Amino acid sequence: MNPDSEDPALYPPLEPYASGMVDVGDGHRVYFEQCGAPDGVPVVFLHGGPGSGCAARHRRFFDPARYRVVLFDQRGCGRSTPRGELRHNTSAHLVADIERLREHLGIERWLVFGGSWGSSLGLAYCAAHKAACSGAILRGVFLTGRRDAAWFFDDMRHLLPDAWQRLADHAPRRRRRDLLAWYARRIGGADREAALAAVREWMRWEEALTQPGRTVTTLPSPSGDEAQRLIDKYRLQAHYLLRECFLGERRLLDCAARMHGLPTAILHGRLDWVCRPEAAWRVHHTLHGSRLRLVDGAGHSPFDPPMARALIEATDHFAARGDFAGWGDSVHERGTA
């Protein structure tokens, strides 16, 4: 690893050597880019959200001398078009899009790297197209079920009562028993200013959970296309969350079971208040042969230094060996925990 002085946990910034759009049908076109070594180990980066899109920093978890890094914005996200489109936008569509992209790029097999919602999508894709996968790195596991939504919108009130109260106070008292449903309706409504105000409160709550111990006092006040981009992002996210991301916990655990034999590293921050650490534990104990690291000092963000270091250790290990045997110092093998 050759770390960058500005962000020593990550590889230095790099630019794509190729980018483009692929037509995936239903009026959707998906943006993709490739970075690193064209003849390197292929890896596909699955971003979170749902609805977020890829960023330049996401390129930096991989040794550019050893990896051919493929990043793409999922349907309706980021630079994919039409942005924010909810029609023909389900997990099944996204899984098919990943496979369409692999075929478009002429890649035989690739490592699947996904965090948060990207871990959910990674489980679904690897189970459906196991022969196209060389391995998986799953971070901040999200099982998409009702318990996961309740953890985010309700259970965390016990740890951050003041921040949660602000989230709840934005909704009418009679609607506070189901904040996800109320925020989804508000963000999906025709009143743009009301939608943006709801987005800002959701973002404030999300920020409080992502960075526990830091008080979130102010947020940017976006306008124009940036404001619309945020509305589109959270409208799409609500579209998925209201429907258990078209997956659900039981189905994703079944996906994990079907990944038996695929080299898989699972990482989860011990201080993750966005996604339940228990979810990573359950996937690990369902997926025989997987290796799990609960990362001390890390929350939900992949850029928390302990998590960034652990992720890069995992990608470096896989680039050198093609599996995760012997990886990590706090790893539980199924049957020994």
HUMO-V162103 format. One line per field, one symbol per residue. ss: DSSP state (2 for helix, 1 for strand, 0 for the rest). Layout:
ss = ???
//
This chain:
ss = 0010000000100000011111111001111111110000111111000000000222222000001111110000000010000000002222222222222220000111111022222222222202221111111000000222222220222200222222222000222222222222222000022222222222222222220000000000000222222222222222222002220022222222220000011111100000002222222222000011111000000000222222222222222220000000001110000
//
